[in-house]
Amino acid sequence: MQAVVIHAAKDLRIEERDFKGLRDGEVRVRIEFGGICGSDLHYFLHGGFGAVRLREPMILGHEISGVITQVGPALDGVATNLKTGDRVAVSPSRPCGKCRYCRAEKFNHCLDMRFYGSAMPMPHIQGAFRQELAVDAAQCHPISRDVMPQMAPFAEPLAVVLHAFERAGSVAGKSVLITGCGPIGALAVLVARAKGAAKITAVDILDPVLKVAETLGADHMINAQQTSDWAKKYAKDKGSFDVMIEASGSADAVLSGLEVLRPQAVLVQLGLGGTAEVPLTAIAAREIEMRGAFRFHKEFAQAVAMINEGQLNLAPLLSATFGFREANKAFDLAADRTRSMKVQLDFS
């Protein structure tokens, strides 16, 4: 089979890889579509992110869906209903199940996580942008025949966002601020609307992505580059927002958010970035809670259920689809936020 392999920054190749067969409890999935994620882009553009660097060639990709072509031996429990021909979204989250965090059901903090397409450990965890993949049956979540196949890979980023809202608590009837309106922030707009937010304000520095946020249900859009003092308006009377989902990883966004959050508001830091000097007095005086959100586990099944039930209009998020052999063109487009939201590779 063929796979999309990153060797170094801007060195992306289509290479042959062997399919190594099925072990007990696994199924064989013919990959149909894969979404290019921000972490994939970091490997493509920079050869890594932060302290994480490529040290050997690695197959990219973790937002995937496909069709089961073979069911392996000894399937257990929840996965016994899987059969050949099933279309599935595949969760890239593979915790060990044995470490202290897994035993405490904090699976996203597993000490031996095998998350597709990660250069954190050595050897690297190979990714899923390949024509065929052997996966644990428990990773497979059936997708309804009524769902467009291209919508299934959205289950992974949607699960990330659902976990962030789990960390935030209820947003029903509340005023929600979302900073950073790339694919994750845009999905946050959809989820906030689905969960009953009274008002959704979206902030970014690019008008095209703010337009998508508006299409998805944001009530107010703010271009922070054009209106650098936007926070002053919303900072009156100790703030305007009950919940903030910070999806940009920008220190400026965090600081602006802390100006406009009401007393006892919740700030969920979802975007990954550098460091920020935060005003400790403001946090203490207004009793603001800052919470992190990282990956997901149980939320993947919730994301698939929402997709199967047609609860969210995901179509505006899909900007383009390329055959996987045109991966370099796809990654170049995905890196241009003025022209794309989510770009997918077609392996079918």
Number of C-alpha atoms within 10 A of each C-alpha: 11 18 24 25 25 23 17 19 16 16 14 20 18 18 14 12 15 9 14 8 11 17 15 13 19 24 28 23 27 22 24 24 27 27 27 24 22 15 16 23 21 16 26 23 17 14 20 21 18 10 7 13 18 22 16 12 17 24 27 29 27 27 25 28 32 30 24 25 16 17 20 19 12 11 19 13 10 9 17 13 11 20 16 13 13 19 26 26 31 30 27 23 21 19 20 15 17 13 17 13 17 18 12 12 14 16 23 19 18 21 15 15 20 19 22 22 23 26 25 17 14 10 12 19 18 19 24 26 31 27 21 23 22 21 22 20 25 19 19 25 23 23 23 18 10 9 14 12 18 21 22 30 25 24 26 29 22 27 24 23 31 24 22 25 22 15 17 23 11 14 22 15 12 17 20 29 27 29 29 26 27 23 26 26 25 31 25 33 30 23 21 28 21 15 15 14 18 14 19 25 20 28 27 24 17 18 17 16 27 23 14 19 31 18 16 22 19 25 15 14 18 19 16 20 13 12 10 12 11 16 21 12 10 18 18 13 9 14 20 21 25 21 28 28 31 29 28 23 18 17 16 13 21 22 15 19 25 26 21 24 30 23 20 15 23 23 26 24 22 26 19 16 14 9 9 13 9 12 11 10 9 15 18 12 10 16 15 20 15 14 14 15 22 16 20 23 22 15 20 26 19 16 26 27 17 15 22 19 12 13 13 16 13 18 11 13 22 17 14 15 18 17 14 23 17 15 22 18 12 19 22 14 18 24 20 10 15 12 13 18 24 23 22 25 25 19 21 12
